[in-house]
Amino acid sequence: MAKLPFKNIWVFLPCLNEEENLTPIVKAILSLKIPRLHIALIVDQSTDRTEIIADKLAKNHPGRVEVLHRQPPASRALAGKDAFLFCLNKNADVVIEMDADFSHDPKYLRPMLKNLADPKVDVVLGSRFLPGGSDSERSAFRTLVSRLSGVVFRAILGINLTDMGSGFKAYKRQALKAIEPQKLFSQKGLAISMESIFRVLKAGYRVKEIPIVFKDRRYGASKLSWKDFFEPVIICFKLAARLGRYVDQT
């Protein structure tokens, strides 16, 4: 792999009850030996040993792994906002978000960074629905919901991306800073993935999708409920009303 131009890469992992996944995922990311890469564990109060394990990982990997302990309420969206700000405050020039349960394979980190090194690309988004990507390990119902959500997002917001709900993304600093993470509307789960990418495009930055294979989580149970699928639609209408639909200028 050609030398990357980035000086301070931060990968963040939102963590809630991930005691079985946390050590293996951190080990897998560090084993890639990507220069100047750091990991931020964004930990909600858990009912298992996640918080203890996170602190141990930070102790065992000083300068490479750090922990942010969040106060309630636990929320993927709120954890994402806190993570964006945490990484920006670390002077990251690249911020990568991914799940802590191996549904996002660390092997994609290198190709994401390679694509992000292109001066014409500001955000790289891992898409399940491009040729070469897959969502096949999830239940048929959840895959259907993801695809229908994409249709709704595109119709309301005017964006022609294949996977606006993807939570596996790499941002250049200027693109992430421009969306002002503290002002994101999202409060719960899935909505933040869609909202962040919409705001990036509205701010005039460029997004490139690459195919990924999305896997089912390795251990533990999903935290999503059917109620989490309503907020993204509400947020879509709010974004369109407040910011206007996206119009591609290219």
KELOKOL-879546 format. One line per 10 residues: number of its first residue (from 1); for each residue x, y, z of C-alpha. Coordinates in nm, 4 decimals. Each point is the difference from the previous one (the first is absolute). Last residue first. Layout:
<pts>
NUM) X Y Z; ...
</pts>
This chain:
<pts>
250) -2.1796 1.8141 -1.0910; -0.2376 0.2279 0.1910; -0.2023 -0.2780 0.1647; -0.3046 0.1548 0.1673; -0.0595 -0.1058 0.3597; -0.3392 0.0765 0.1474; -0.0403 0.3057 0.2207; 0.1760 0.0782 0.3272; -0.2815 0.0414 0.2518; -0.2910 -0.1718 -0.1764
240) 0.2094 -0.2690 -0.1708; 0.1888 -0.0659 0.3234; -0.3211 -0.0269 0.2037; -0.1592 -0.2326 -0.2577; 0.3038 -0.2274 0.0103; 0.0130 0.0163 0.3816; -0.3545 -0.1386 0.0180; 0.0964 -0.2827 -0.2367; 0.3148 -0.0744 0.1986; -0.1986 -0.0046 0.3285
230) -0.2402 -0.2742 -0.1090; 0.2441 -0.2887 -0.0465; 0.1138 0.0041 0.3616; -0.3456 -0.1128 0.1147; 0.0622 -0.3413 -0.1565; 0.2702 -0.0578 0.2575; 0.3747 0.0225 -0.0347; 0.2356 -0.1124 0.2757; 0.1103 -0.3118 -0.1885; 0.0951 -0.2962 0.2166
220) 0.3397 -0.1334 0.0971; 0.2864 -0.1491 -0.1981; 0.1263 0.0111 -0.3608; -0.2520 0.2539 -0.1299; -0.1489 -0.0912 -0.3373; 0.2204 0.0949 -0.2901; -0.0070 0.2942 -0.2387; 0.2037 -0.0653 -0.3125; 0.1378 0.3295 -0.1233; -0.0136 0.1810 -0.3343
210) 0.1514 0.3490 -0.0320; -0.1956 0.3252 0.0005; 0.1669 0.3351 -0.0661; -0.1311 0.3190 0.1585; 0.0917 0.3546 -0.0984; -0.0435 0.3093 0.2142; -0.2288 0.2920 -0.0808; -0.1507 0.0635 0.3444; -0.3233 -0.1629 -0.1177; 0.1991 -0.3138 -0.0803
200) 0.1486 -0.0217 0.3495; -0.3381 0.0816 0.1559; -0.1621 -0.2919 -0.1826; 0.2807 -0.2342 0.1072; -0.0407 0.0954 0.3654; -0.3782 -0.0290 -0.0067; -0.0121 -0.3513 -0.1467; 0.2420 -0.1513 0.2480; -0.1470 0.2046 0.2863; -0.3501 -0.1348 -0.0598
190) 0.0775 -0.3598 0.0887; -0.0031 0.0280 0.3750; -0.1405 0.2559 0.2391; 0.0341 0.3776 0.0192; 0.0589 0.1248 -0.3537; -0.0347 0.3756 -0.0577; 0.3721 0.0650 -0.0513; 0.1124 0.3339 0.1438; 0.2913 -0.1319 0.2092; 0.1373 -0.1659 -0.3130
180) 0.0671 0.3350 -0.1736; -0.0371 -0.1278 -0.3588; 0.3092 0.1957 -0.1096; 0.2266 -0.1717 0.2546; -0.0662 -0.3362 -0.1611; 0.0841 0.1230 -0.3492; 0.3095 0.1907 0.1133; 0.1358 -0.2959 0.1955; -0.0156 -0.2509 -0.2819; -0.2678 -0.2536 0.0702
170) 0.0041 -0.3816 -0.0119; -0.3319 -0.1840 0.0174; -0.1490 -0.3263 0.1244; -0.3410 0.0788 0.1516; -0.1843 -0.0588 -0.3273; -0.3532 0.1366 -0.0107; 0.0627 0.2122 -0.3096; 0.0725 -0.3147 -0.1988; -0.0413 0.0338 -0.3789; 0.0604 0.3743 -0.0291
160) -0.2229 0.2078 -0.2286; -0.1046 0.2774 0.2362; -0.3197 0.2010 -0.0499; -0.0883 0.0199 0.3703; -0.3543 -0.1349 0.0060; 0.0229 -0.2526 -0.2840; 0.3552 -0.1097 0.0784; -0.0733 -0.0531 0.3685; -0.3226 -0.1915 -0.0750; 0.1701 -0.2330 -0.2497
150) 0.2857 -0.0556 0.2421; -0.2433 -0.0832 0.2788; -0.1594 -0.2583 -0.2285; 0.3394 -0.1622 -0.0542; 0.0855 -0.0054 0.3675; -0.3464 -0.1292 0.0958; 0.0297 -0.2803 -0.2561; 0.3410 -0.0962 0.1350; -0.1437 -0.0009 0.3519; -0.2886 -0.2270 -0.1058
140) 0.2209 -0.2398 -0.1977; 0.2108 -0.0498 0.3100; 0.3589 0.1134 -0.0203; 0.2757 -0.2118 -0.1509; -0.0865 0.1101 -0.3547; 0.0803 0.3691 0.0293; 0.2458 -0.0089 -0.2869; 0.2449 0.2093 -0.1978; 0.1679 -0.0945 -0.3281; -0.2451 0.2023 -0.2058
130) -0.1097 0.2871 0.2287; -0.2661 -0.0748 0.2599; 0.1938 -0.0567 0.3194; 0.1767 0.3332 -0.0343; 0.3038 0.1143 0.1978; 0.0111 0.3797 -0.0218; 0.3163 0.1964 -0.0735; -0.0143 0.3708 0.0779; 0.1934 0.2961 -0.1434; 0.1069 -0.1369 -0.3391
120) 0.1531 0.2113 -0.2810; 0.3397 0.0181 0.1723; 0.0159 -0.3831 -0.0131; 0.1408 -0.1153 0.3348; -0.3543 -0.0995 0.0991; 0.0118 -0.2875 -0.2485; 0.3153 -0.1418 0.1601; -0.1460 0.0593 0.3454; -0.3112 -0.1997 -0.0848; 0.2090 -0.2703 -0.1648
110) 0.2072 -0.0349 0.3201; -0.2951 0.0028 0.2401; -0.1921 -0.2657 -0.1931; 0.1811 -0.2881 0.1715; -0.1468 0.1218 0.3300; -0.3264 -0.1788 -0.0891; -0.3137 0.1935 0.0919; -0.2473 -0.2443 0.1575; 0.2982 -0.0783 0.2221; -0.1834 0.1054 0.3215
100) 0.1659 0.3370 0.0695; -0.1734 0.1869 -0.2813; 0.1869 0.2501 -0.2152; 0.0727 0.3717 -0.0140; 0.3185 0.1352 -0.1538; 0.1364 0.3486 0.0674; 0.2885 0.1354 -0.2070; 0.2027 0.3168 0.0695; -0.0442 -0.0623 0.3706; 0.0844 0.2976 0.2187
90) -0.0890 -0.1926 0.3176; -0.2868 0.2475 0.0444; -0.1323 -0.1178 -0.3371; 0.0076 -0.3562 0.1317; -0.1975 0.0854 0.3144; -0.2460 0.2141 -0.1967; -0.0815 -0.2800 -0.2436; -0.0150 -0.2508 0.2856; -0.2428 0.2100 0.2039; -0.2278 0.0306 -0.3015
80) 0.0236 -0.3734 -0.0670; -0.0752 -0.0872 0.3614; -0.3086 0.2199 -0.0226; -0.1126 -0.1845 -0.3128; 0.0757 -0.3482 0.1334; -0.1826 0.0836 0.3232; 0.0491 -0.0789 0.3670; -0.1623 0.2686 0.2110; 0.2046 0.0144 0.2064; 0.3582 0.1192 0.0593
70) 0.2752 -0.0895 -0.2429; 0.3410 -0.1440 0.0819; 0.2511 0.1057 -0.2664; 0.2860 -0.2441 -0.0323; 0.3367 0.0277 -0.1746; 0.2032 -0.2492 -0.2036; 0.3302 0.0620 -0.1820; 0.1922 0.2281 0.2334; 0.0056 -0.2611 0.2718; -0.1018 -0.3459 -0.1251
60) -0.0281 -0.2197 0.3093; -0.1552 0.2748 0.2141; -0.2476 0.0910 -0.2740; -0.0900 -0.3666 -0.0413; -0.0507 -0.0349 0.3750; -0.2319 0.3023 0.0054; -0.2087 -0.1501 -0.2794; -0.0145 -0.3376 0.1757; -0.1331 0.1586 0.3192; -0.2627 0.1982 -0.1918
50) -0.1145 -0.3030 -0.2011; -0.0294 -0.2292 0.3030; -0.3797 -0.0513 -0.0242; -0.2979 0.2207 0.0822; 0.1397 0.2921 -0.1947; 0.0271 0.3750 0.0491; 0.0791 0.1322 -0.3480; 0.3567 -0.0250 -0.1247; 0.1533 0.1932 -0.2868; 0.3222 -0.1927 -0.0600
40) 0.2320 0.2288 -0.1974; 0.2631 -0.1804 -0.2084; 0.3167 0.1591 -0.1394; 0.1696 -0.0301 -0.3398; 0.3310 0.1757 -0.0618; 0.1321 -0.2760 -0.2240; -0.2380 -0.2832 -0.0923; 0.1357 -0.3131 0.1637; -0.2971 -0.2145 -0.1096; 0.0431 -0.1889 0.3276
30) -0.1306 0.3071 0.1853; -0.3431 -0.0403 -0.1595; -0.0211 -0.3748 0.0692; 0.1160 0.0415 0.3606; -0.2623 0.2696 0.0604; -0.2672 -0.2252 -0.1511; 0.1117 -0.3037 0.2024; 0.0076 0.1917 0.3328; -0.3433 0.1586 -0.0473; -0.2059 -0.2853 -0.1376
20) -0.0756 -0.2103 0.3065; -0.0553 0.2958 0.2360; -0.2186 0.1903 -0.2480; -0.2785 0.1121 0.2337; -0.0126 0.3527 -0.1436; 0.2959 0.1269 -0.2014; 0.0219 0.2661 -0.2702; 0.3296 -0.0636 -0.1831; 0.2072 0.2923 -0.1229; 0.2876 -0.0101 -0.2454
10) 0.2372 0.2973 0.0187; 0.2667 0.0783 -0.2588; 0.2629 0.2673 0.0713; 0.2605 0.0835 -0.2654; -0.1720 -0.0969 -0.3243; 0.1828 -0.0030 -0.3334; -0.0026 -0.3801 -0.0244; 0.3067 -0.1792 -0.1310; -0.0918 -0.2338 -0.2813; -0.1316 -0.3415 0.0953
</pts>
